[in-house]
Amino acid sequence: MKIGILMSGQGAQKVGMGADLYEQVPAYKETIDEASHVLGYDIMSTIVNDEENVKQTKYTQPAILAMSTGIYRALADVMPKPQATLGLSLGEYSALVAADVLTFDQAMRIIKDRGAYMQQAGEDNPGKMVAVMTDDQDLVIATIKKLQAAGKRVYPANYNTFNQLVIGGVEADVDAAVAALTDAGIERMVALPVSGPFHTPLMQSAADQLTTRIADENFAPMAFDVYSNTTGEKFSDVKATLLDQIVSPTYFAQALQAMVDDGVDTLIEFGPSDTLYKFARKIVGKDIKRYKVTNFKTYQEVRNMLAAE
């Protein structure tokens, strides 16, 4: 078994996420409590069980990082060393923690600030993101380029699968793109419930702040391969990639395909939802084994599977 760990990104959050794990898995509880100490507030009461806070970027990002890391630690005693890991956007930090590039404490402190920077950037530059469902992604890009030439601020943001490309930008300009894509024959597009035009140049102020914030941070060698959804390849320059990530498109589909091409045969998603688990089916097909750990039930199932190997 050659395991590839998938770490959930922002958007996976929901009220009550991980509550059953917190109650029933000591290693998970210990991780969440450690994160709460670093943050200076209780994750369970402030985020997990709060209908409003769980939607806010500055709270969501630390909570998802803590949950994904908590699951990883809780399975460490039965899980063989992964061959690789890949996170979606925020999930890259969870992936880097798993591979010992960042300490958990270090990552929590960075993400506490990163989340605040991105929330402020989103409030200062309100926008919209829409998932475009088509296998003709060249058509989407060509349409966006025409709009950009006309002064519109709309951009490719997330290559989630080879059939789903999220676009983002100024709301009116995204709406113009949706109209143009509809005229071009694309039938299915879905507006996403996000708090800002993430992974577009409209987030530049957050990238500028993060540049200063992590200037003096040290990064350790990788214990195993970490693939970046910013480049679609294995991480090389970690610091530069994490800064580019905020204003650049994510290439999750390309990164996952590269990871599987390099030998990973079993994928396990750690986080609040099974979004990446579902993406994986569309990207690499049904021949690759896929699992998810989103709650206590799935935790037990995966734990039993790993113990039996």
N, C-alpha and C positions, 0 to 999 in steps of 0.2 A: 504494500500500500504506500503510494507516494501522495502525501496529503498537501493540498493547497487550502489555506485558510482565507476566507473572504470576510472582510470587516465592513459592517454596515456604515452607511453615510447618513448625513442629515436628511430628513424626510421620512426616515424609518420610525421615528419616535411616536409614542402613543401613551396615553394615561395608563398608569399601572404597569408599565414595562418593567419586567424583572422582579416584580413584587413577590411572586411565588419562589423565585430563586433566592431572593434575599431572606425569606422565611425558612427555607429548607436546605440551603447549601452553605455551610459555614465559610468555605473559601471565597465564595461569591460575596457574602455579607461582609467579610473582612476587607475585601477590595473596595466595596462601595463606602464603607465606613472610613477607609483610608482616604478615598477621594473627597469625602465630605470634610475631613479634617484639613486637607490641602485647600479646598475651596473656601472654607470658612462658613459654610452653611450645610444643612442636612439635605442630601440629594433626594431622599425618599419623600420628605414632606414638602420641600421647596419646588421640586421638579416632577418627580414620578407621579405624585398624587395631586398635582395642581393643574387643573384644566387649562389655565391661561399660560402659566410659565413654561409648560412642556412644549408650547408652540414657539417660544422665543429663542432666537438663535443663541443668545448669550448663555442660556440655560441648557438648551438642547444639546449643544456640542459636547460640553463636559459630561453630561449624563450618558450619552451614547458611547463615548470613549470609556467611561467607567464600566458600563455594562459589558461591552465587548471584551475588555481586559479581564473583567471578573469571570466571564465564561471561560476564557482561555486558561486562566489560572486554575479554575475549578476542575478542568479536565486534564491538567498537566500530569497528574499521576498515572493516567492510563493512556495518554496520547503519545505516540512516537514523535520524534522531532519532525516538524513539517518540512517538506522540501521547499515550500515557498509560501508567501502570503501576499495578498492584494487587498487594498481598501478602496472604497469609493469616496473620493474627496476627503472629508473629515476622517474617514476610515483609514486613510494612509497613516495617520498618527497612531491608531490602534495597531496597525500592521508593524510600524517601526518599534513600538513598545514590545510587541511579541518577539521581534527579532533582536531585541536588546540594543537597538540603536539609540533609543531614548529610554530613560528610566520612566516609570509610571508617574512619579512625583513631578518630574520635569515636564512630561507631556501634559499633565493636568494643568500645570501653571501656564504653559504656553496656550493651551486651548481655552482656558478661562479668559485670557486676553484676546485671543483670535476671535472667539465668539462675540465678544463685545465690539471689537473693531468691525466685524462683518455686519452685525446688527445696525451699528451706527451708519455704516456705508449704505446699507439698504434703506434706512430711513432718509438719508440725505439724497439718495438717488433711487427713488421708488421705481419699480419696474415690474416686469411680468415674464414668466417662463411658460413655454408651451411645448409639450411632447408631440413630435411629428412622426406618425407611424407610416413609414414607407421604406422599401428597399432601394429606392432611387435617391440616395443621400446626396449624390452629385447635383441633382435637380434642386434640392433644398439649398445647398451652398451657392449654386449659381444664382438663385433667386435672391438670396441674402446679399450677395455681392452687388447685384444691380441696385438694390435698395440702399446699400451703403454708399454707392456712387452718387446716389441722389440725396445723400446727407442723412439717411436714416440710421439710427443707432440700434441695430439689431444684430445678433451674433450667434454663431453655433456655440453651444454651452456644454452639452453632454452627449457623447456617442455611447449610449447605454448598451445597445445591441446593434447588430447590422441592419436592423429594421426599425430602430427607434433613435431619433436624434432630437434632443431638446434644444430649443432656441430661446434666447433671452435678450432683454434690453429694455428700452423705454417702452411703456405700455402701448402708446399709440403706434409706435414703430413696429412692435411685435404684432399688433393687430393688422397693420398694413401687410406684414409678411404672411400672416394667416390668410388674408384675402387673396394675396398674389398666389400663394400655394394652392388655395382652393381653385382658383382660376386655372392653375396648371394641372389640375386633375387629382390632387391629393385629397382624399376623402376623410381621413381620420386624424384629428388633432385634439389634444386634451390640455387644457390650462391646468397648471400645477399649483397647489396651495403652498407657495413659498413666500418668504418675507423679504426677498430681494432678488435682483438679477445676478445670481451667483455665476462665477466662472465667465464673467464678461469684463471688459475694460471699465465698466461703471463701478467696479469694486476696487479701483486703483488706490483710493485712500486707505483702505484696509491693508492692502499689500505694502503700502509705504510705512504704515505703522508697524506691521509685522517685521519688516526689514530691520527696523531699529530694535524691535523687541528681541529678535533671535540672533542679533549680530554677535553676541558673546557666548552663545550656547555651544556646547561641545556635543558631538555626535560620535558614538562608538561604532566599531566595525559590526557588520551584520552577522548574526549567528546563523542565518540562512537567507536565501534570496528573498528580496522584497521587490515586487513589481510596482511601478508607478502608473497610475491612471492619467497622470499629466503628460507623460512621454509615450506610454504604451509599451515601455520596455523596463528592464531592471533598473533600479535606482543607481545612479552614479554620484552626482553632486546633490546630496540630500538637501542642503540648505537652499541652494538655488531653485531646486525643483519645488520645494514647499512654498517658496515665494511666488514662483510662476503660477502655481496651482490656483491661486485666488482669482486671477484675471484671465486664465487660459481655459480652453475646453478640456473636459476630461475624456479620456479614451479607454473607458473600462472594457469595452468589447475587444479592442485590439490587445490590451494588456492581458486579459484573461486567455485569449487565444494563444498568445505567446507563452504564457505559463503552462498551458496544456501541451503545446507543441514541444516544450522542454521536458515533458515527462510526467507532470502531475496527472494522476488518474482518479483522485478522490477529492471532492470539494466539500467544505463545510463552512456555512455562513454563521458568524457569531454576531448577534445584535437583536434589536427589537422586532425586526420583521424578516420576511423571506424574500425581499425584493431581489437580492443578488442571486439567490438560489433559483429564482424564476428566470432572471436574465441569463444565467448559465445554461439553462436548457435551450434557450433560443440561440446562444452563441456557439456552444460546443456540442450540442446534441445530447441524446439520451444515453450514449455509450459511456459517458463519464459519470461515475457515481456521485450523487449529490445528497447532502444532508444539511440540516439547519438546526441551530440551537437558539430558540427565541423565548422559551419558557421552561418550566420544570419538567414537563412531559417530554419535550423534545431533548432536553438535557439528559434525561434518563435513557432515552432511546439511543442517543449517540454514545453515551458513556458505556452502555452495554455492548454496542457494536465495536467500540475501540477495545474494550476489555477482552472481547472474544477473538480478536485478531492475533 
